[in-house]
Amino acid sequence: MNVLDLPFNKVLLIKGSDLPDTILMLEDDQKYQNHLGTVHASAQYALAEASSGEILERNFGDWNGAYLPVVRRVEVKYKNPAKGRLYSTGFIDADSVMRAKKELSEKGRTLVDVMVKVVDEEKKVTFESTFVWFISKAGK
């Protein structure tokens, strides 16, 4: 499933990014602001979580329902106040992808770390995170 098709991400209007070397974006909109006039922590988190799912999908492809990924643990650090349109960047270490694919094949489950950053239009990092996904065969 495409992460942009998830109902919660549709509510937040998370979109594919139009900026090179980024993944998803959150428009500049007052509805995302907190009491300080900056982008609310939970809006940044939602963008990062959706991005981690998109990164997972890009690295593992379409499982056609054979596997079920769910977030198990998240480590987050808010780095700078976020203002304006926000973008996500991120990756999974290539060795981790190979290890995870092997574990899925042999054991039917694995853990995968996905690193995600949220940046503003000036590429200033506002949010850093590691999302740990548990992936198992569907039905387990």
OpenMM code with the backbone's topology and positions (N, CA, C; nanometers):
from openmm import Vec3, app, unit

residues = "MET ASN VAL LEU ASP LEU PRO PHE ASN LYS VAL LEU LEU ILE LYS GLY SER ASP LEU PRO ASP THR ILE LEU MET LEU GLU ASP ASP GLN LYS TYR GLN ASN HIS LEU GLY THR VAL HIS ALA SER ALA GLN TYR ALA LEU ALA GLU ALA SER SER GLY GLU ILE LEU GLU ARG ASN PHE GLY ASP TRP ASN GLY ALA TYR LEU PRO VAL VAL ARG ARG VAL GLU VAL LYS TYR LYS ASN PRO ALA LYS GLY ARG LEU TYR SER THR GLY PHE ILE ASP ALA ASP SER VAL MET ARG ALA LYS LYS GLU LEU SER GLU LYS GLY ARG THR LEU VAL ASP VAL MET VAL LYS VAL VAL ASP GLU GLU LYS LYS VAL THR PHE GLU SER THR PHE VAL TRP PHE ILE SER LYS ALA GLY LYS".split()
positions = [
    Vec3(0.0838, -0.1186, 0.0000),
    Vec3(0.0000, 0.0000, 0.0000),
    Vec3(0.0881, 0.1246, 0.0000),
    Vec3(0.0497, 0.2196, -0.0762),
    Vec3(0.1191, 0.3470, -0.0811),
    Vec3(0.0895, 0.4257, 0.0465),
    Vec3(0.1940, 0.4762, 0.1123),
    Vec3(0.1733, 0.5484, 0.2383),
    Vec3(0.0867, 0.6723, 0.2201),
    Vec3(0.0873, 0.7309, 0.1013),
    Vec3(0.0051, 0.8498, 0.0779),
    Vec3(-0.1433, 0.8157, 0.0687),
    Vec3(-0.1752, 0.6866, 0.0544),
    Vec3(-0.3146, 0.6432, 0.0492),
    Vec3(-0.3722, 0.6131, 0.1873),
    Vec3(-0.2876, 0.6115, 0.2901),
    Vec3(-0.3381, 0.5861, 0.4252),
    Vec3(-0.4264, 0.7025, 0.4698),
    Vec3(-0.5414, 0.6731, 0.5287),
    Vec3(-0.6356, 0.7787, 0.5657),
    Vec3(-0.5754, 0.8900, 0.6514),
    Vec3(-0.4934, 0.8558, 0.7502),
    Vec3(-0.4354, 0.9587, 0.8362),
    Vec3(-0.3446, 1.0526, 0.7566),
    Vec3(-0.2654, 0.9972, 0.6673),
    Vec3(-0.1762, 1.0802, 0.5858),
    Vec3(-0.2545, 1.1674, 0.4889),
    Vec3(-0.3708, 1.1205, 0.4453),
    Vec3(-0.4582, 1.2023, 0.3607),
    Vec3(-0.5163, 1.3189, 0.4400),
    Vec3(-0.5534, 1.2931, 0.5658),
    Vec3(-0.6064, 1.4000, 0.6510),
    Vec3(-0.5031, 1.5107, 0.6673),
    Vec3(-0.3781, 1.4713, 0.6860),
    Vec3(-0.2708, 1.5693, 0.7054),
    Vec3(-0.2223, 1.6311, 0.5746),
    Vec3(-0.2670, 1.5773, 0.4624),
    Vec3(-0.2275, 1.6256, 0.3296),
    Vec3(-0.0776, 1.6111, 0.3054),
    Vec3(-0.0195, 1.5023, 0.3569),
    Vec3(0.1204, 1.4711, 0.3283),
    Vec3(0.1288, 1.4337, 0.1810),
    Vec3(0.2294, 1.4868, 0.1125),
    Vec3(0.2415, 1.4673, -0.0324),
    Vec3(0.3804, 1.4196, -0.0691),
    Vec3(0.3932, 1.3688, -0.1909),
    Vec3(0.5246, 1.3415, -0.2461),
    Vec3(0.5981, 1.4735, -0.2618),
    Vec3(0.7286, 1.4713, -0.2450),
    Vec3(0.8059, 1.5940, -0.2494),
    Vec3(0.8374, 1.6375, -0.3911),
    Vec3(0.8422, 1.7685, -0.4112),
    Vec3(0.8813, 1.8261, -0.5397),
    Vec3(1.0254, 1.8775, -0.5351),
    Vec3(1.0954, 1.8548, -0.4246),
    Vec3(1.2327, 1.9014, -0.4068),
    Vec3(1.3287, 1.7840, -0.4249),
    Vec3(1.4312, 1.7980, -0.5082),
    Vec3(1.5255, 1.6872, -0.5293),
    Vec3(1.5861, 1.6364, -0.3984),
    Vec3(1.6149, 1.5079, -0.3947),
    Vec3(1.6794, 1.4417, -0.2804),
    Vec3(1.5939, 1.4416, -0.1539),
    Vec3(1.4638, 1.4582, -0.1689),
    Vec3(1.3719, 1.4484, -0.0555),
    Vec3(1.2622, 1.3484, -0.0913),
    Vec3(1.1848, 1.3102, 0.0098),
    Vec3(1.0879, 1.2024, -0.0093),
    Vec3(0.9444, 1.2541, -0.0083),
    Vec3(0.9026, 1.3056, 0.1058),
    Vec3(0.7661, 1.3562, 0.1219),
    Vec3(0.7721, 1.4996, 0.1718),
    Vec3(0.6565, 1.5668, 0.1701),
    Vec3(0.6524, 1.7042, 0.2199),
    Vec3(0.5207, 1.7340, 0.2894),
    Vec3(0.5286, 1.8349, 0.3747),
    Vec3(0.4129, 1.8886, 0.4453),
    Vec3(0.4086, 2.0371, 0.4119),
    Vec3(0.2986, 2.0801, 0.3548),
    Vec3(0.2856, 2.2202, 0.3132),
    Vec3(0.2929, 2.3156, 0.4325),
    Vec3(0.3232, 2.4386, 0.4037),
    Vec3(0.3209, 2.5453, 0.5029),
    Vec3(0.1744, 2.5838, 0.5237),
    Vec3(0.1207, 2.5533, 0.6411),
    Vec3(-0.0195, 2.5810, 0.6689),
    Vec3(-0.0364, 2.6064, 0.8180),
    Vec3(-0.1130, 2.7063, 0.8518),
    Vec3(-0.1346, 2.7442, 0.9908),
    Vec3(-0.1912, 2.6297, 1.0740),
    Vec3(-0.2644, 2.5383, 1.0119),
    Vec3(-0.3259, 2.4287, 1.0875),
    Vec3(-0.2230, 2.3343, 1.1489),
    Vec3(-0.0973, 2.3388, 1.1031),
    Vec3(0.0081, 2.2547, 1.1576),
    Vec3(0.0862, 2.3237, 1.2698),
    Vec3(0.0526, 2.4476, 1.3010),
    Vec3(0.1313, 2.5242, 1.3977),
    Vec3(0.0948, 2.4931, 1.5424),
    Vec3(0.1920, 2.5167, 1.6285),
    Vec3(0.1722, 2.5026, 1.7725),
    Vec3(0.1553, 2.6410, 1.8357),
    Vec3(0.1619, 2.6464, 1.9665),
    Vec3(0.1437, 2.7717, 2.0405),
    Vec3(0.2587, 2.8700, 2.0211),
    Vec3(0.3701, 2.8260, 1.9612),
    Vec3(0.4857, 2.9124, 1.9361),
    Vec3(0.4896, 2.9646, 1.7925),
    Vec3(0.3939, 2.9206, 1.7112),
    Vec3(0.3922, 2.9613, 1.5718),
    Vec3(0.4871, 2.8806, 1.4843),
    Vec3(0.5377, 2.7692, 1.5377),
    Vec3(0.6220, 2.6790, 1.4595),
    Vec3(0.5429, 2.5517, 1.4299),
    Vec3(0.5983, 2.4646, 1.3461),
    Vec3(0.5269, 2.3425, 1.3104),
    Vec3(0.5228, 2.2495, 1.4319),
    Vec3(0.4049, 2.2046, 1.4651),
    Vec3(0.3804, 2.1207, 1.5816),
    Vec3(0.4641, 1.9930, 1.5752),
    Vec3(0.5116, 1.9497, 1.6907),
    Vec3(0.5940, 1.8291, 1.7004),
    Vec3(0.5243, 1.7075, 1.6390),
    Vec3(0.3954, 1.6944, 1.6627),
    Vec3(0.3246, 1.5763, 1.6112),
    Vec3(0.3096, 1.5806, 1.4592),
    Vec3(0.3010, 1.6989, 1.4002),
    Vec3(0.2943, 1.7094, 1.2542),
    Vec3(0.4281, 1.6664, 1.1934),
    Vec3(0.5388, 1.7073, 1.2558),
    Vec3(0.6707, 1.6653, 1.2089),
    Vec3(0.6860, 1.5137, 1.2232),
    Vec3(0.6404, 1.4616, 1.3366),
    Vec3(0.6478, 1.3176, 1.3598),
    Vec3(0.5685, 1.2412, 1.2534),
    Vec3(0.4488, 1.2888, 1.2230),
    Vec3(0.3645, 1.2210, 1.1241),
    Vec3(0.4317, 1.2205, 0.9867),
    Vec3(0.4941, 1.3309, 0.9494),
    Vec3(0.5670, 1.3360, 0.8222),
    Vec3(0.6816, 1.2359, 0.8227),
    Vec3(0.7552, 1.2308, 0.9322),
    Vec3(0.8689, 1.1381, 0.9419),
    Vec3(0.8224, 0.9926, 0.9404),
    Vec3(0.7157, 0.9612, 1.0108),
    Vec3(0.6660, 0.8227, 1.0145),
    Vec3(0.6211, 0.7782, 0.8761),
    Vec3(0.5472, 0.8643, 0.8067),
    Vec3(0.5045, 0.8310, 0.6707),
    Vec3(0.6262, 0.8123, 0.5803),
    Vec3(0.7257, 0.8955, 0.5988),
    Vec3(0.8480, 0.8863, 0.5184),
    Vec3(0.9223, 0.7563, 0.5454),
    Vec3(0.9252, 0.7137, 0.6707),
    Vec3(0.9932, 0.5879, 0.7025),
    Vec3(0.9232, 0.4711, 0.6329),
    Vec3(0.7913, 0.4755, 0.6261),
    Vec3(0.7166, 0.3730, 0.5545),
    Vec3(0.7446, 0.3763, 0.4047),
    Vec3(0.7553, 0.4955, 0.3501),
    Vec3(0.7871, 0.5105, 0.2080),
    Vec3(0.9279, 0.4566, 0.1787),
    Vec3(1.0227, 0.4856, 0.2650),
    Vec3(1.1593, 0.4351, 0.2489),
    Vec3(1.1595, 0.2829, 0.2565),
    Vec3(1.0849, 0.2282, 0.3497),
    Vec3(1.0735, 0.0828, 0.3621),
    Vec3(1.0201, 0.0230, 0.2315),
    Vec3(0.9143, 0.0830, 0.1798),
    Vec3(0.8543, 0.0340, 0.0560),
    Vec3(0.9522, 0.0431, -0.0617),
    Vec3(1.0271, 0.1517, -0.0697),
    Vec3(1.1234, 0.1684, -0.1793),
    Vec3(1.2359, 0.0654, -0.1724),
    Vec3(1.2707, 0.0214, -0.0523),
    Vec3(1.3807, -0.0732, -0.0367),
    Vec3(1.3382, -0.2189, -0.0427),
    Vec3(1.2114, -0.2461, -0.0138),
    Vec3(1.1657, -0.3851, -0.0118),
    Vec3(1.0644, -0.4160, -0.1209),
    Vec3(1.0148, -0.3143, -0.1884),
    Vec3(0.9210, -0.3370, -0.2976),
    Vec3(0.7819, -0.3710, -0.2491),
    Vec3(0.6991, -0.4113, -0.3422),
    Vec3(0.5600, -0.4437, -0.3134),
    Vec3(0.5501, -0.5890, -0.2676),
    Vec3(0.5076, -0.6090, -0.1451),
    Vec3(0.4962, -0.7436, -0.0896),
    Vec3(0.3629, -0.8089, -0.1228),
    Vec3(0.2722, -0.7347, -0.1828),
    Vec3(0.1398, -0.7874, -0.2184),
    Vec3(0.0722, -0.8567, -0.1005),
    Vec3(0.0865, -0.8001, 0.0184),
    Vec3(0.0209, -0.8549, 0.1360),
    Vec3(0.0908, -0.9724, 0.2003),
    Vec3(0.2077, -1.0119, 0.1485),
    Vec3(0.2793, -1.1276, 0.2042),
    Vec3(0.3447, -1.0964, 0.3385),
    Vec3(0.3794, -0.9687, 0.3607),
    Vec3(0.4445, -0.9282, 0.4853),
    Vec3(0.3708, -0.8101, 0.5449),
    Vec3(0.3802, -0.7980, 0.6757),
    Vec3(0.3135, -0.6903, 0.7475),
    Vec3(0.4173, -0.6106, 0.8258),
    Vec3(0.4457, -0.4861, 0.7857),
    Vec3(0.5372, -0.4022, 0.8622),
    Vec3(0.4604, -0.3150, 0.9619),
    Vec3(0.5121, -0.3066, 1.0846),
    Vec3(0.4561, -0.2172, 1.1866),
    Vec3(0.5719, -0.1515, 1.2619),
    Vec3(0.5513, -0.0272, 1.3032),
    Vec3(0.6538, 0.0427, 1.3801),
    Vec3(0.6609, -0.0188, 1.5194),
    Vec3(0.7805, -0.0546, 1.5604),
    Vec3(0.8002, -0.1119, 1.6930),
    Vec3(0.8539, -0.0082, 1.7925),
    Vec3(0.9503, 0.0712, 1.7465),
    Vec3(1.0153, 0.1666, 1.8378),
    Vec3(1.0617, 0.2868, 1.7562),
    Vec3(1.0675, 0.4038, 1.8200),
    Vec3(1.1119, 0.5250, 1.7524),
    Vec3(1.1990, 0.6057, 1.8472),
    Vec3(1.3090, 0.6547, 1.7944),
    Vec3(1.3936, 0.7490, 1.8678),
    Vec3(1.3890, 0.8807, 1.7912),
    Vec3(1.3571, 0.9887, 1.8620),
    Vec3(1.3360, 1.1182, 1.7984),
    Vec3(1.4173, 1.2248, 1.8700),
    Vec3(1.4699, 1.3172, 1.7911),
    Vec3(1.5333, 1.4362, 1.8479),
    Vec3(1.4874, 1.5563, 1.7662),
    Vec3(1.4239, 1.6508, 1.8337),
    Vec3(1.3838, 1.7751, 1.7694),
    Vec3(1.5038, 1.8679, 1.7757),
    Vec3(1.5514, 1.9143, 1.6594),
    Vec3(1.6781, 1.9860, 1.6503),
    Vec3(1.6629, 2.1382, 1.6461),
    Vec3(1.5705, 2.1871, 1.5669),
    Vec3(1.5512, 2.3311, 1.5473),
    Vec3(1.4033, 2.3592, 1.5276),
    Vec3(1.3595, 2.4822, 1.5588),
    Vec3(1.2204, 2.5163, 1.5322),
    Vec3(1.1896, 2.4992, 1.3830),
    Vec3(1.0743, 2.4438, 1.3544),
    Vec3(1.0342, 2.4185, 1.2152),
    Vec3(0.9336, 2.5234, 1.1724),
    Vec3(0.9625, 2.5876, 1.0594),
    Vec3(0.8707, 2.6860, 1.0028),
    Vec3(0.8590, 2.6624, 0.8541),
    Vec3(0.7411, 2.6895, 0.8015),
    Vec3(0.7208, 2.6795, 0.6574),
    Vec3(0.6995, 2.5368, 0.6106),
    Vec3(0.7191, 2.5183, 0.4808),
    Vec3(0.7053, 2.3860, 0.4200),
    Vec3(0.8181, 2.2971, 0.4703),
    Vec3(0.7838, 2.1718, 0.5015),
    Vec3(0.8827, 2.0764, 0.5508),
    Vec3(0.8976, 1.9598, 0.4535),
    Vec3(1.0194, 1.9069, 0.4494),
    Vec3(1.0531, 1.7952, 0.3618),
    Vec3(1.1188, 1.6858, 0.4443),
    Vec3(1.1101, 1.5643, 0.3946),
    Vec3(1.1767, 1.4531, 0.4622),
    Vec3(1.2879, 1.3968, 0.3747),
    Vec3(1.3908, 1.3476, 0.4421),
    Vec3(1.4983, 1.2728, 0.3777),
    Vec3(1.5190, 1.1485, 0.4626),
    Vec3(1.5868, 1.0486, 0.4075),
    Vec3(1.6126, 0.9314, 0.4896),
    Vec3(1.6684, 0.8154, 0.4106),
    Vec3(1.7002, 0.7096, 0.4843),
    Vec3(1.7588, 0.5931, 0.4207),
    Vec3(1.7555, 0.4732, 0.5136),
    Vec3(1.7797, 0.3566, 0.4532),
    Vec3(1.8087, 0.2327, 0.5251),
    Vec3(1.9475, 0.1916, 0.4786),
    Vec3(2.0330, 0.1562, 0.5711),
    Vec3(2.1660, 0.1081, 0.5373),
    Vec3(2.1545, -0.0140, 0.4462),
    Vec3(2.2318, -0.0175, 0.3364),
    Vec3(2.2237, -0.1262, 0.2372),
    Vec3(2.2497, -0.2631, 0.2996),
    Vec3(2.3449, -0.2718, 0.3921),
    Vec3(2.3722, -0.3999, 0.4584),
    Vec3(2.2523, -0.4455, 0.5406),
    Vec3(2.1835, -0.3507, 0.6003),
    Vec3(2.0639, -0.3846, 0.6788),
    Vec3(1.9527, -0.4393, 0.5904),
    Vec3(1.9396, -0.3853, 0.4708),
    Vec3(1.8384, -0.4349, 0.3774),
    Vec3(1.8683, -0.5797, 0.3406),
    Vec3(1.9944, -0.6090, 0.3092),
    Vec3(2.0316, -0.7469, 0.2731),
    Vec3(2.0093, -0.8420, 0.3900),
    Vec3(2.0480, -0.8010, 0.5108),
    Vec3(2.0276, -0.8839, 0.6298),
    Vec3(1.8794, -0.9086, 0.6530),
    Vec3(1.8001, -0.8036, 0.6423),
    Vec3(1.6562, -0.8151, 0.6669),
    Vec3(1.5885, -0.9061, 0.5653),
    Vec3(1.6270, -0.8948, 0.4401),
    Vec3(1.5684, -0.9815, 0.3375),
    Vec3(1.6029, -1.1281, 0.3653),
    Vec3(1.7241, -1.1521, 0.4094),
    Vec3(1.7648, -1.2883, 0.4438),
    Vec3(1.6835, -1.3404, 0.5628),
    Vec3(1.6686, -1.2586, 0.6670),
    Vec3(1.5907, -1.2998, 0.7842),
    Vec3(1.4447, -1.3239, 0.7489),
    Vec3(1.3884, -1.2393, 0.6630),
    Vec3(1.2497, -1.2606, 0.6201),
    Vec3(1.2351, -1.3944, 0.5487),
    Vec3(1.3305, -1.4238, 0.4642),
    Vec3(1.3277, -1.5495, 0.3896),
    Vec3(1.3431, -1.6703, 0.4816),
    Vec3(1.4355, -1.6602, 0.5788),
    Vec3(1.4662, -1.7742, 0.6655),
    Vec3(1.3740, -1.7871, 0.7863),
    Vec3(1.3403, -1.6745, 0.8496),
    Vec3(1.2650, -1.6771, 0.9748),
    Vec3(1.1220, -1.6243, 0.9626),
    Vec3(1.0948, -1.5505, 0.8553),
    Vec3(0.9615, -1.4936, 0.8379),
    Vec3(0.9389, -1.3659, 0.9158),
    Vec3(1.0456, -1.3103, 0.9743),
    Vec3(1.0328, -1.1844, 1.0492),
    Vec3(1.1705, -1.1195, 1.0593),
    Vec3(1.1688, -0.9879, 1.0833),
    Vec3(1.2941, -0.9135, 1.0986),
    Vec3(1.2652, -0.7765, 1.1583),
    Vec3(1.3705, -0.7092, 1.1985),
    Vec3(1.3648, -0.5691, 1.2403),
    Vec3(1.4492, -0.4875, 1.1439),
    Vec3(1.4013, -0.3691, 1.1095),
    Vec3(1.4730, -0.2810, 1.0177),
    Vec3(1.4732, -0.1398, 1.0735),
    Vec3(1.5925, -0.0793, 1.0808),
    Vec3(1.6068, 0.0602, 1.1225),
    Vec3(1.5986, 0.1506, 1.0002),
    Vec3(1.5119, 0.2513, 1.0075),
    Vec3(1.4989, 0.3500, 0.9006),
    Vec3(1.5296, 0.4869, 0.9598),
    Vec3(1.6324, 0.5523, 0.9059),
    Vec3(1.6701, 0.6842, 0.9521),
    Vec3(1.5951, 0.7892, 0.8709),
    Vec3(1.5372, 0.8878, 0.9398),
    Vec3(1.4607, 0.9940, 0.8733),
    Vec3(1.4965, 1.1283, 0.9357),
    Vec3(1.5112, 1.2269, 0.8494),
    Vec3(1.5269, 1.3657, 0.8936),
    Vec3(1.4168, 1.4482, 0.8296),
    Vec3(1.3732, 1.5510, 0.9022),
    Vec3(1.2815, 1.6498, 0.8477),
    Vec3(1.3616, 1.7792, 0.8365),
    Vec3(1.3495, 1.8440, 0.7212),
    Vec3(1.4226, 1.9679, 0.6964),
    Vec3(1.3254, 2.0744, 0.6482),
    Vec3(1.3629, 2.2001, 0.6715),
    Vec3(1.2815, 2.3105, 0.6206),
    Vec3(1.3285, 2.3472, 0.4798),
    Vec3(1.2725, 2.4533, 0.4248),
    Vec3(1.3059, 2.4919, 0.2869),
    Vec3(1.4510, 2.5356, 0.2711),
    Vec3(1.5145, 2.5716, 0.3797),
    Vec3(1.6564, 2.6088, 0.3755),
    Vec3(1.7466, 2.4896, 0.4051),
    Vec3(1.6861, 2.3701, 0.4123),
    Vec3(1.7559, 2.2442, 0.4410),
    Vec3(1.8113, 2.2371, 0.5840),
    Vec3(1.7577, 2.3208, 0.6731),
    Vec3(1.7941, 2.3130, 0.8139),
    Vec3(1.7186, 2.1959, 0.8761),
    Vec3(1.7907, 2.1083, 0.9468),
    Vec3(1.7295, 1.9905, 1.0087),
    Vec3(1.6478, 2.0343, 1.1298),
    Vec3(1.5212, 1.9951, 1.1319),
    Vec3(1.4334, 2.0271, 1.2442),
    Vec3(1.4032, 1.9042, 1.3300),
    Vec3(1.4262, 1.7851, 1.2732),
    Vec3(1.3828, 1.6606, 1.3367),
    Vec3(1.4718, 1.5484, 1.2853),
    Vec3(1.5269, 1.4677, 1.3761),
    Vec3(1.6031, 1.3481, 1.3388),
    Vec3(1.5414, 1.2289, 1.4089),
    Vec3(1.5393, 1.1143, 1.3390),
    Vec3(1.4754, 0.9983, 1.4001),
    Vec3(1.5275, 0.8681, 1.3433),
    Vec3(1.5072, 0.7636, 1.4229),
    Vec3(1.5260, 0.6273, 1.3769),
    Vec3(1.3969, 0.5519, 1.4081),
    Vec3(1.3335, 0.5019, 1.3034),
    Vec3(1.2134, 0.4208, 1.3169),
    Vec3(1.2550, 0.2759, 1.3046),
    Vec3(1.2220, 0.1956, 1.4044),
    Vec3(1.2505, 0.0528, 1.3998),
    Vec3(1.1208, -0.0178, 1.3614),
    Vec3(1.1234, -0.0795, 1.2445),
    Vec3(1.0063, -0.1515, 1.1929),
    Vec3(1.0222, -0.2991, 1.2193),
    Vec3(0.9140, -0.3620, 1.2687),
    Vec3(0.9062, -0.5075, 1.2794),
    Vec3(0.8290, -0.5529, 1.1561),
    Vec3(0.8880, -0.6461, 1.0826),
    Vec3(0.8239, -0.6986, 0.9622),
    Vec3(0.8085, -0.8490, 0.9803),
    Vec3(0.6878, -0.8973, 0.9552),
    Vec3(0.6644, -1.0417, 0.9662),
    Vec3(0.5759, -1.0869, 0.8497),
    Vec3(0.5775, -1.2190, 0.8266),
    Vec3(0.4880, -1.2735, 0.7274),
    Vec3(0.3448, -1.2427, 0.7696),
    Vec3(0.2616, -1.2079, 0.6767),
    Vec3(0.1214, -1.1788, 0.7074),
    Vec3(0.0564, -1.3031, 0.7665),
    Vec3(-0.0276, -1.2819, 0.8661),
    Vec3(-0.0973, -1.3921, 0.9297),
    Vec3(-0.0256, -1.4510, 1.0482),
    Vec3(0.0964, -1.4055, 1.0773),
    Vec3(0.1715, -1.4566, 1.1915),
    Vec3(0.1400, -1.3759, 1.3151),
] * unit.nanometer
topology = app.Topology()
chain = topology.addChain("A")
for resn in residues:
    res = topology.addResidue(resn, chain)
    for name in ("N", "CA", "C"):
        topology.addAtom(name, app.Element.getBySymbol(name[0]), res)
